[in-house]
Amino acid sequence: MAQFIGLNRYQIGIPEPGYSYLFVNLSTLTTMGATDALMKLESLGYVPTLRYWDNGEMLQVCALLKVATVTADPEADPLMAELETLYEHFDGELSAVRCATRRPAHPSTS
């Protein structure tokens, strides 16, 4: 099965080149329930939208928090500060807090 690339109103997959997704995988939470995680995200100012992720073995439910455009420069990551903040607020759930990034290809030089 080919991995879904992009976003639609139901699904989250591998970002298209030039995009980054900040999300929480609610299916992998171990120390809190999904409702508690969603309430915490809302208290932090996020408006999570639910998406499913089909990893080929099972469907997982994710809370999409933000989509950002990225450049080819790995030092310029617009979601890194937010990712670090989420790590602090979701201590013990670090594997559930995710930021998937797919940088655009470097322009070829001639």
N, C-alpha and C positions, 0 to 999 in steps of 0.2 A: 504494500500500500504506500503510495506517495504521500509525503507529509504535506499538509495544507500550508500554503504560503499566503500570508496577508491576514486581513481581518474582514469579517462580515458581521452582521448584527447578532450572530449566534456563536461564531467560532473564532478562536485565536489560534494562530499557527506561527510558523517561522516568519519573522518580519521581512518585508520586501527590502531590497538594498536601499540604504539611506534612512531607515526607520528604526526606532527603538520602542519597546513596550515595557512599561512598569506594571507589574501585576503580582497578585498573591494567589498561589495555587491552594485553594480551599480544601482540596482533596488530600493534601499531604500534611495538614495541620495535626499536631500531636498533643499539644498542651492546652488548646482551646478549641471551641466549636466554631463552625462557620458563622453563626449568628453573632457571636462575640467578636470575631475578627472583623466582620462587616461593620459592627457598631464602633469598633475602635478606629477603623479607617474613616468612617464618617466624622468621628470626633476630631480627626486630624485634618479635616477639610476636604477629603476626597469624596467624589460621587462615583462609587464603584459600579461598573456595569458587568453583569455576569456573562461569561463566555464559556464554551466547552472546548477542551483540548483533547483530541483523539491521538494518543501516542502510539496507536497500533495494537496495544494490548487492552486498554480500557479507556473509557471517557473520564476526564477529570474536569472539575468545575473550577474556574478561575475568576477572580475579581480584577478586571482590567481597570487600572487607575489612570494611566496617562500614555499617550502616544506622542513621540517627539521625532523630529527630523534630526539626523546626525550627518556629520561630515566624515571624510576619510581620515581625519586627524583623531587618533585614539585619545589624545589628551583633552579634547573638547567634547566631553560627554555631558549633555544637558540634564541627564537624570541621575547622575552619580550622587549628588548631595542628597537628593530625595531617597535614594536607595539606602544610603548610610543612615538616614533618619529612621526609615522603616526598620532597619536592622535593630536599632536601639529600642524601638517600641515593640518589636516582635521578638524579643530575646527568647531563645528557646525554639523559635520557629524559623530559623535562618534559611532552611532549605525550601520553605514555602514562599519566601519573599524573592521575587525574580525580576530581572531586567534583561530581556532578550534584545540584542542589538545586532544589526546586520549593516555594516558600513558599506557605502558605495565603493565601487571599484576605483582605484587610483586612475586618474586620467593618464593615458599613454603619452609618452614624450617621444617626439621624432627628431 
